[in-house]
Amino acid sequence: MSTLSTHVLDTHRGRPAAGVPIALEVQVSSGEWKELARGVTNDDGRVRDFLPAGARVETGVYRMSFDTGTYFRLLGVKGFYPSVSVVFELAAPDEHYHVPLLLSPFGYSTYRGS
């Protein structure tokens, strides 16, 4: 069974980024985006699984949109990126997919995690 998760770390503060709203979308055949789920990072900066129990991800192109503007406003920090969108392709629906985001007010990085 496949799972899809994320972990947001605030590299500026050296802590998990709690309270980051995230939208998960899939690209449909017309090229438009269809929302699948929403989540908010927990105190450890994680959304452990966007999908309901028993649901599977299919092969295709997905997008996670992180509402970093809301996160930084809650901290009283002026950030440069009000949102970060990470577009990725899932090729093997039985694998676990983890999409971490390393975040600071003026930069970010992402990679395929384990």
C-alpha positions as CSV (number, residue, x, y, z in Angstrom):
1,M,0.0,0.0,0.0
2,S,1.4,3.4,-1.0
3,T,1.6,6.4,1.3
4,L,2.4,10.0,0.7
5,S,3.9,12.2,3.5
6,T,5.9,15.4,4.1
7,H,8.1,16.9,6.7
8,V,8.8,20.7,6.9
9,L,11.9,21.9,8.7
10,D,12.5,25.5,9.4
11,T,16.2,25.8,8.9
12,H,16.2,29.5,10.0
13,R,15.0,28.5,13.5
14,G,16.5,25.0,13.5
15,R,13.1,23.5,14.4
16,P,10.2,21.6,12.8
17,A,7.7,24.0,11.0
18,A,4.4,23.4,12.8
19,G,1.2,24.8,11.4
20,V,2.0,24.9,7.7
21,P,-1.1,24.5,5.6
22,I,-0.6,22.2,2.6
23,A,-2.7,21.2,-0.4
24,L,-2.2,18.1,-2.4
25,E,-3.3,18.0,-6.0
26,V,-3.0,15.7,-9.0
27,Q,-2.7,16.8,-12.6
28,V,-5.5,15.5,-14.7
29,S,-5.5,14.7,-18.4
30,S,-6.5,18.2,-19.4
31,G,-3.4,19.6,-17.6
32,E,-5.5,21.2,-14.9
33,W,-5.0,20.4,-11.2
34,K,-7.5,18.5,-9.0
35,E,-7.3,18.9,-5.3
36,L,-7.1,15.5,-3.5
37,A,-6.4,16.5,0.2
38,R,-5.4,19.2,2.6
39,G,-3.3,19.0,5.7
40,V,-1.5,21.0,8.3
41,T,1.9,20.1,9.7
42,N,1.8,18.8,13.3
43,D,4.1,19.9,16.1
44,D,6.9,17.8,14.5
45,G,6.4,19.5,11.2
46,R,4.8,16.4,9.6
47,V,1.8,15.3,7.7
48,R,2.2,11.6,7.9
49,D,-0.3,10.6,5.2
50,F,-2.4,12.8,3.0
51,L,-4.6,9.8,1.9
52,P,-7.4,8.2,3.8
53,A,-6.8,4.7,5.1
54,G,-6.9,2.2,2.3
55,A,-6.5,4.8,-0.5
56,R,-3.8,4.5,-3.1
57,V,-1.8,7.0,-5.1
58,E,-1.8,6.3,-8.8
59,T,1.0,7.0,-11.2
60,G,1.0,10.6,-12.4
61,V,2.1,14.1,-11.7
62,Y,1.3,15.6,-8.2
63,R,1.8,19.0,-6.6
64,M,2.1,19.9,-2.9
65,S,1.5,23.6,-2.2
66,F,2.9,24.8,1.1
67,D,1.3,28.0,2.4
68,T,4.6,29.4,3.8
69,G,3.1,32.9,4.0
70,T,0.7,31.9,6.7
71,Y,3.4,30.1,8.6
72,F,5.8,33.1,8.6
73,R,3.0,35.5,9.5
74,L,2.2,33.5,12.5
75,L,5.8,33.8,13.6
76,G,5.9,37.5,12.9
77,V,8.5,37.0,10.2
78,K,8.5,38.6,6.8
79,G,9.3,35.9,4.2
80,F,10.1,36.2,0.5
81,Y,8.1,33.2,-0.7
82,P,4.4,33.4,0.2
83,S,4.0,29.8,-1.1
84,V,6.1,26.9,-2.3
85,S,4.8,24.4,-4.8
86,V,6.6,21.2,-5.3
87,V,5.7,19.2,-8.5
88,F,6.7,15.6,-8.6
89,E,6.0,12.4,-10.6
90,L,4.9,9.1,-9.0
91,A,6.0,6.2,-11.1
92,A,5.5,3.2,-8.7
93,P,2.1,3.3,-6.9
94,D,3.2,0.7,-4.3
95,E,6.1,2.7,-3.0
96,H,6.1,5.2,-0.1
97,Y,6.7,8.7,-1.2
98,H,8.0,11.3,1.2
99,V,8.5,15.0,0.1
100,P,10.4,17.0,2.7
101,L,10.7,20.8,2.6
102,L,13.6,22.7,4.2
103,L,12.4,26.2,4.7
104,S,13.8,29.6,5.6
105,P,12.3,33.1,5.1
106,F,14.5,33.6,2.0
107,G,15.0,30.1,0.5
108,Y,13.9,26.6,0.4
109,S,15.0,23.1,-0.7
110,T,13.3,19.8,-1.3
111,Y,14.2,16.2,-2.2
112,R,12.7,12.8,-2.3
113,G,12.9,11.4,1.1
114,S,12.5,7.9,2.5
